Amino acid sequence: MGKIINKFMQNRIEIFKQMLEAEPDNAMVMFGLAKEYEKLGQAEEVIALLEKYLATADDEGNAYGALAKAYDKQGNREKAIQIYQKGIEVSLAHGHPTMAGDYKFALDMLNDE
């Protein structure tokens, strides 16, 4: 079953890559591809895509959580903290207090380590 799921995920990644080749600045495709890599635990790819995505898109906060988790997974705790702090700011600015609360909780957990 694991091989089937992995094959399915790889197919989805290939589709997103093809879409991104056709439209390199398509922020939604970047975000979608990053989320697929996140499902596979590929933090390096998540970071590269979400950094580019955040440089070009007006994200309402969701990408910051995924990016912070990826940095934390790589052991870059300080960068994860910075990203969570920015995510709190952005999500509040866009009227998402629940998301901001989730990031505050994650930030508190990192600070307690």
C-alpha positions in Angstrom: 0.0 0.0 0.0 2.9 2.4 0.8 4.4 2.0 -2.6 1.0 2.8 -4.3 0.6 6.0 -2.2 4.2 7.1 -2.8 3.7 6.5 -6.6 0.5 8.5 -6.4 2.3 11.4 -4.6 5.2 11.3 -7.1 2.6 11.6 -10.0 1.0 14.6 -8.3 4.4 16.2 -7.9 5.3 15.6 -11.5 2.0 17.3 -12.6 2.7 20.3 -10.4 6.3 20.5 -11.8 4.9 20.5 -15.3 2.4 23.2 -14.4 5.2 25.3 -12.8 7.4 24.9 -15.9 4.6 26.3 -18.0 3.9 29.1 -15.6 7.0 29.7 -13.4 5.4 32.6 -11.5 2.1 30.9 -10.7 2.0 31.3 -6.9 -0.8 28.8 -6.5 1.1 26.1 -8.3 4.2 26.8 -6.1 2.1 26.5 -3.0 0.4 23.3 -4.2 3.8 21.7 -5.0 5.2 22.8 -1.7 2.2 21.1 0.1 2.9 17.9 -1.8 6.5 17.9 -0.8 5.4 18.6 2.8 3.3 15.4 2.7 6.5 13.5 1.8 8.5 15.2 4.5 10.9 16.9 2.0 11.7 20.0 4.0 14.4 21.4 1.6 11.9 21.5 -1.3 9.2 23.0 0.9 11.5 25.7 2.0 12.7 26.6 -1.5 9.2 26.8 -2.9 7.6 28.6 0.0 10.3 31.2 0.2 9.8 31.9 -3.5 6.0 31.8 -3.0 6.1 34.3 -0.1 8.3 36.6 -2.1 5.6 36.8 -4.9 2.2 36.2 -3.3 0.0 37.9 -0.8 -0.4 34.9 1.6 -2.9 35.2 4.4 -0.8 33.1 6.7 -1.1 29.5 5.8 2.3 29.3 4.1 4.1 30.6 7.1 3.1 27.6 9.2 4.3 25.1 6.6 7.5 27.0 6.1 8.2 27.2 9.9 7.6 23.5 10.3 10.0 22.8 7.4 12.7 24.9 9.0 12.1 23.3 12.4 12.3 19.8 10.7 15.8 20.8 9.4 16.9 21.8 12.8 16.8 25.6 12.1 14.9 26.5 15.2 15.7 30.2 15.1 14.4 30.6 11.5 11.3 28.6 12.5 10.6 31.1 15.3 11.1 34.1 13.0 8.7 32.6 10.4 6.0 31.7 13.1 6.3 35.3 14.4 5.7 36.7 10.8 2.9 34.2 10.4 1.1 35.5 13.5 1.5 39.1 12.2 0.2 38.2 8.7 -2.7 36.0 9.8 -3.9 38.6 12.3 -3.7 41.3 9.6 -5.9 39.2 7.3 -8.4 38.5 10.0 -7.4 34.9 10.9 -7.1 34.9 14.7 -7.5 31.1 15.0 -4.5 30.6 12.7 -2.5 33.2 14.7 -3.4 31.3 17.8 -2.2 28.0 16.3 1.1 29.7 15.4 1.4 31.2 18.9 1.0 27.8 20.4 3.6 26.3 18.0 5.9 29.2 18.8 5.5 28.6 22.6 6.3 24.9 22.1 9.5 25.8 20.2 10.5 28.3 22.9 10.0 25.7 25.6 12.5 23.3 24.0 
